[in-house]
Amino acid sequence: MKTPRAPAFALAMFCALAALYPALGHGQQFPDRPIKVIVPFPAGGPVDTLARALGQGFQQRTGQQFIVESRPGANTSLGALACKQSAPDGYTLCLLASTSVSLNPHLYKDLRYTPADLAPVTNIAVSRAAFLVHKSVPATTLAEFVAWSKKHPEKMNYASFGVGSETHLMTEWFKKQTGAQMTHVPFQGFAPAIQAFDRGDIQVMIPVIVPPILHRIETKEANALFILNDNRAANIPDVPSVKDIGLPPIGFETWFGMFTSAGTPADRVEKLSEVLRAVVADKEFSEKILRGAGLVPVTNTPAEFKAFLEKDFVRAGELVKISGVKLGDQ
């Protein structure tokens, strides 16, 4: 009985393995199965909607869908912790916000994750948010609003999307800068906050200028006093910015970016970033999904996003210090 020659035998074994494991025969294409996307906000909200829209564009380009999983709670830290704990294989993405990565480490003494536990993929967008005042408040200028709040502090409640959230910190920043008098009322997301605002239980909130907010402004159900940013918003260009009304630059803005767990192979991180950047750069997606919701598109590489985060971390620390907000363990 003859022993098969080594080259022929090796070739036969390779073909057999390739038949059993197709990925070996195709350069281990990534991704070759659906991607789970963790969102640290309630299902049905603006960020959840953004994640699903990104998933449609991702599937068009890779053939793989997004499976969106909501992990709200603890000022978005539950979602960020789940991101840290996910397998570093590129099959879990996390659509996190500035709260999760830049603010929480300054707010909590014993946070169960650090920014180093998260691998930046790409920033998706930054927001433009309006300082929204209920129609029952007789004020159309900053001076009128501050004077009325001091005269009727018992009638002034402001909503946030959680203790330590951007909406909480930015409103406290505003109070420190102007002397306005308001009571903080935290909510578990956008939906219950806007319902309380419509009822008149809440007189002030700082939402991203999504279509429902734009409608309230256009129909005079609410007054957008100014944009809580150093720049105006494209969808309500007549509303002044912080700079326009004479307040000092806030130096911080809410952003939404995609991450995965630290340790994920760099080539997979780059592949995910490349596809997502293409989705965001698409003109229809950019105009309809992002700008239509008061968001400004961003497309940056993992390295560029990392450099941005390092500077943003410093700015977030300054905002926390100015706001005076202090929280316990998380």
Order of alpha helices (4+ residues) and beta strands (2+ residues): alpha-beta-alpha-beta-alpha-beta-alpha-beta-beta-alpha-beta-alpha-beta-alpha-beta-alpha-beta-beta-alpha-beta-alpha
